[in-house]
Amino acid sequence: MAIDSARNTTEDAVKRGKLLALSFLIALSVFVQTVIQSQDPTLLRVSITALIYLIFSFVGLVWAFNFQVKIKSLPFLLHSSLFVMSEYLFIQLFFIEKFSRIYEGVLLLILVGLVFLGTYVSFLMSNVFNVNLYKQIPLANVGRTTSYIISTLSIFFISFSLLSLQLPVYILLPCQFVISLFFSYIHLRNLGFEGLLLSRKTILVSLIVFFMFLGSFLGGIIYEAPALSSTVGYFVGIGVANMKIDRPKLNIEMVLYIVALIGVILANLFLNVFA
């Protein structure tokens, strides 16, 4: 028994070391690419590099988990890999020009530090859910909270990036809906929903996110507005989907969600009028 415990502790330490190394490599490569670029990168190049990050993160996680993954583990790995891709896209498309002032370079360094931290936390989340498939662990509850945060950030980053890539509408809107569908599905699944209930709640959240994005996209002129709207839509949608039905008639939580939606609509109007 003691030998098995020692072996598991060693394996966990090795796994965390691999995840740290993978996260550091990703953050370092993002920093180096952004600093040394001699000219503005083309949108095609940024898109291809983002896909490389997606694949690299996915394969890296399989390696970090010592290839101990199941078919059910793949959505968890894709979840973290999409987050890494969204981080890269946001950094590259937000800081589209080469940094020439010190405070901008320092800001980039801080952002890359946050990329390292966010990537590592995301990888730990995938590890928790992957291990939870083999045996129930208490950290699964922490993983669910992390999943909520990672998914919310990913929605904002990807929504902003899709707009910044200047995709045609017939590509932009389907991509946005698919992204909304995936992140709604994976988080609700992490919360424990299954079967028909999972499908219905996933569609509900996805539609809220998509229509919040669409409304701001059609009436807006700056990219941050639709990205913010879809993010708040996801926040509200998940909250509504996870709401208990045996509550009093005056549901304060629902009122707050409605206020949040109204607030983001007003913020969009303000941003677009004074942009």
Secondary structure, DSSP 4 states (H G I P E B T S, - for coil): -HHHHHHHHHHHHHHHHHHHHHHHHHHHHHHHHHHH--SPPPHHHHHHHHHHHHHHHHHHHHHHTTT---GGGHHHHHHHHHHHHHHHHHHHHHS-S---SHHHHHHHHHHHHHHHHHHHHHHHHHHHHHHHHHS--TTHHHHHHHHHHHHHHHHHHHHHHHHHTT--HHHHHHHHHHHHHHHHHHHHHHTT--HHHHHHHHHHHHHHHHHHHHHHHHH-SSTHHHHHHHHHHHHHHHHHHT--SSS-SS-HHHHHHHHHHHHHHHHHHHHHH--
